[in-house]
Amino acid sequence: MSGEQKQRGVYRPVIAIALISLVVCGLLFPLVVTGIAQVAFPYQANGSQARLDNRTVGSYSIDNGFTLPIFFHGRNETNPMTASASSVDPDITVQDALAQVPRIHNATGISSGDLTKLVTSHVQYTLFFTGDQYVNVLALNLALISGYPKVYASYQ
């Protein structure tokens, strides 16, 4: 056996392991995990999509980029209150939501009391009924659109 043939024989197991690893880790494992997620958690696996009148309007899992003064705004580079690390956090603190009530009241005419009730009715907790309080911006804005159809007629 020549030296060249010996060298090829040394690399054959390395190449085989690399190819097997590529197929298992790069193809089979992601397919299995995706399949399990689709069966066990289809809502979350598909992006926690929000629907309004049978059409997808956003995701409860990321900031949806509301910028008009008639909507609640998330945390992003243009609105950095309690800024998140990723700038796509869909949730804001209750205090941040309440701080936006005067702006929305001025832009829409919806009473400050009604807006405050809306915020407090959408409070969620980091640990079920305890922990830090927060509100999901998309949920608040969808409640505005549904609750005040005259003001938000063009968004329905």
Residue pairs with C-beta under 8 A, 6 or more apart in sequence:
34 45
37 44
37 45
38 45
38 46
43 49
44 61
47 59
47 61
48 59
48 60
48 61
49 56
49 58
49 59
49 60
50 56
50 57
50 58
50 59
50 60
50 138
50 139
50 142
51 57
52 142
52 145
52 146
52 156
53 156
57 138
57 142
58 64
58 138
59 90
59 138
60 90
60 136
60 138
60 139
61 90
62 88
62 90
63 74
63 75
63 76
63 87
63 88
63 89
63 90
63 137
64 74
64 90
64 137
64 138
64 141
65 74
65 76
66 72
66 73
66 74
66 137
66 141
67 73
67 78
68 107
69 103
69 104
69 106
69 107
70 104
70 107
70 108
70 144
70 151
70 152
71 104
71 141
71 144
72 92
72 97
72 100
72 104
72 135
72 137
72 140
72 141
72 144
73 79
73 100
73 137
74 89
74 90
74 91
74 92
74 137
75 81
75 82
75 83
75 84
75 87
75 89
75 92
75 96
76 87
76 88
77 87
81 92
81 96
81 99
82 92
82 93
82 96
90 136
90 137
90 138
91 124
91 134
91 135
91 136
91 137
92 134
92 135
92 137
93 132
93 133
93 134
93 135
94 119
94 120
94 123
94 133
94 134
94 135
97 119
97 135
97 137
97 140
98 116
98 119
101 112
101 115
101 116
101 119
102 112
104 110
104 115
104 144
105 111
105 112
105 115
108 148
108 151
109 151
110 144
110 148
110 151
118 140
118 143
118 144
118 147
119 135
119 140
121 143
122 135
122 136
122 139
122 140
122 143
123 133
123 134
123 135
124 133
124 134
124 135
124 136
125 131
125 132
125 133
125 134
126 132
126 134
144 151
144 152
145 152
145 155
145 156
149 156
